[in-house]
Amino acid sequence: MPELDNIGAEWLANEIDELTDVITHITPVEFNEANRYLPESVTSIPGFIRFDVNPFMREIINCADVNSPVREVNVKKGVQITYTTLLESIMLYFMAHVKTVPLMFLTADKELATARVENSIIPMINQSGFGDIIRSSDEGNTHKTGKTKDHLQWEGGGYMVPFGAKTADKMRMFSIMVMLKDELDAWLDTVGKDGDPDALSDDRCSGYWERRKIFRGSTPLIKSNSKIEAAYLRGDQRHYMVLCKSCGFPQALRWHTEDKETGVIGGFQWETEDGVLILESVAYACQNCGTAHYEHDKELLFSPEGGAQWEPTAKPAEPNIRSYHLPAMYSPIGMQPWYKCVSAYLKGFDHEAKKVRDIGKYQVFYNNILAEPFEVMGTKVNFVQVSAHRRAVYRLGQIPNGYASKHSGSVILFLTCLIDVHKNNLAVAVLGWTRNMRCYVIDYWRFEVDNDEDDCSEITSPVWGRVQKLIEETTYTADDGKVYRIISTLIDAGYANDTVTSFCSTYASGVTPILGRDRPAKNQTIKEFAEFTTQAGNIGYKIVVDHYKDRLSPVLRRDWVEEAGEQPEYHFNAPVDITDKQLKELTVESRREKKDPTTNAITYFWYRPGNARNELWDLLGYGHASVEILAYQICIQHFELESIEWSKFWDYIETEALYYSE
C-alpha cells in the first residue's frame, strides 16, 4: 500500500529542514542571568540574577565554562563580596545546563556541607524553576528521589556529593570533575595519617585531569599556615583594577598608599567627631590624584564599561591556574559599605597613636576586610623597655619594703624560689611579691658545675647542696627590719626528671617539681596549672607556660613612672645592679601563632633565635605560677572556698604576716 510509505514523510521533511549545523554556546554567566532567580528572602536585590551588581564575578564564574582552558581557580576573599553567589551559580550551571558531570562540594565539615545543600542549594534550584531535574539515576525505583544527606542527583546522570574536610580520607571511592572547596583556612592541616585534605581532594579529580575544574575560596586566617594564601600564590595573582573618575588612573583598591614623589595620599580616608566616625565622610582617594570617591561611586568604579578589569600580576606555577584577590572594599552597593570597613579598622587600630588597639579585632580587620593572612609580630619585648624596670632604691640581695609599700600596695609579703635545670648549671631566681602580684627580683644566680665531668642530672652534684642551703638556711632582712625565708620553691623537671623529683621528695612540702605543658585547644578550659603525682609519690604541677608569658609580655613593655602613683597589678621591678645580660634574657622571644594540626586550634608559641638565654623569662613565668599555686592552696584547700578570692587571699597574707618575722 503506497499510501503507507508516505506516512510521516512531511513531518520528517520539516524536522530535517529545521536542523542546523550551529551549536549555540552559553557561558555560565549567561545561563545564570537567563535562569537563576533570587527571591527577597535571600537578597536585597530580588529578581533574576544580574552580574552588573558584582561585575568582578563574571570572569571568575566563566572560568567554570566547559570550553574554558582554566583548570584551577583560587579566590582569596574578604567578607560580603558575593562568593556564595559564585559557588551556587557554578553549581546551577553544571546541574541544569551541563547535566552529566560529577561535582563535589567540600567545606570544613560534612554537617555544614549538608546544611548548605538543604538550606541554600535546593531552594536555589526550586526558585530558578529546575525543581523537576532532581531525580535518582535509578529511575525504575519510585522510592528514590535523587536527594539524600550524602548526595544530590539530577537528570542527565550528574550528581553532587557534599563532603567535609575532616573526613577527606573517606572520599577515595569518588571520581570528580568539578571540585568546589569553601573556607580552606578553617580546614585541618592533616587528616589522620593521610595528610593534607586539600591535596587529598585534588586527587579525586585525577580521572578528569584534563577537564577538571577546581575552585578554592577562603577568607585567609594566619599567615604561617594559610592554605588559601599558598593557593593564591600558585596562580597568576589577579587584581581588579578600577579607573579614577577624575584622572582615569588604573588601580586596585588599597587601604592606604603614599606616592613619595608627588606626596599624594591615596586609599581610604574619613573624619571623626569626638572620637566617633562620621559615616558619610568615608571616601576612597585615588592613588594618583587624590580625588575622593564615595559609596555611590562604586557602580561606576566596578563597572567594565567604566574600564574596570582583572589584571594578572604574576606567572602561575603551572599553566591554566588563576588566582583572584577580593578584599571586602569591593563589596557591592547595598551590601557591606565602606564605612563598615573603616569601623572594623578603628576597633582594632588606634589611628591617631599609630598602634594596635586590640590584636584580636585587628586580625579580624586584616582577614575579613583586607582579605590578607595575619601575622602576629609586634609582641617582642625590647631591652629599653625592660631596662626601665630597674629601681635605683635597691640592689641584688636586698628587700626594699619602704619603696614597695609606697608604690606597690604593700610591703613584700613573701619570697618564692624558681629553678631552671640544665646539664651544666641551674638558673636560680628569688622573687618577692606584694599585693596584686607585683614582683621584685631579689636574687638571680647561675649555680654552675665545677668541672666538665660534673652534671646537674646527678643528685650528688654540689649544685644541689647549694640549693638545699638556699632553701633551708638563707634569710633576707628588709630595709624595715622584717626577716624572710623562702616559702615555696618550684623546680623545672623537664631535664633530669628523676633527680629533680628525688630532690623534691625529701621535703614534706614547699619544694615542688613542675613541668611545662602546651596551651590546650581553644575549645578546652584553660587550667593554668594542674597537679600530678611523681613516681616518688610527691605532688608536682604541670604549668601552661605560654599563659603566663601572654600575661607578662605587655607588663614588661608598659611604661610606669613613680609620679604616676601605685604600680599596676603584675608590675615587674628589678634591682639597679642586675646586669644587662641578665635583663636581656627577658627579650629574646617573640610571640607567633601556630595551628595545631590535630585540633585546628590556634595556639601561641615563643620563638627563641639562636642560642640566646631566656632563663629569667621562664623563671618569671614560674614565679607567677608559684603565687597562684599558693593562693589555690590557701583559698581552696585550706579555707575550702569554691574558687580563689584574691582580695581575701592578699588580706589574709598581709594581716597575718604569715611569711616574715619582725
Secondary structure, DSSP 8 states (H G I E B T S, - for coil): -HHHHTTTHHHHHHHHHH--S------HHHHHHHH-EE-TTT-SS-EE--TTSSTHHHHHHHTT-TT----EEEEEE-SSSSHHHHHHHHHHHIIIII-SSEEEEEES-HHHHHHHIIIIIHHHHHHTT-GGGB--S-TT-TT--SB-SS-EEBTTS-EEEEEEGGGGGG-TT---SEEEEE-GGGS-S--TTS--HHHHHHHTTGGGTTT-EEEEEE---BGGG-HHHHHHHHTT-BEEEEE-TTT--EEE--SEEE-TTT--EEEEE--EETTEE-GGG-EEE-TTT--EE-GGGHHHHH-GGGT-EEE--S--SSTTEEEEEE-GGG--TTSS-HHHHHHHHHHHEETTTTEES-HHHHHHIIIIIS---B---TT---HHHHHTTEETT--TT---HHHHHHHSSSS--EEEEEEEE-SSEEEEEEEEE-GGG-EEEEEEEEEE-SSTT--TTSTTSHHHHHHHHHHHH--EE-TTS-EE-EEEEEEE-SSSHHHHHHHHTTSSSSEEEEEEE----TTS---SEEEEE-TTS-EEEEEEHHHHHHHHHHHHHS---GGG-S--TT-EEEETT--HHHHGGGSS-EEEEEE-TTT--EEEEEE--TT---HHHHHHHHHHHHHHHHHHIIIIIIS--SS--HHHHHHHHHHHTTTEE-
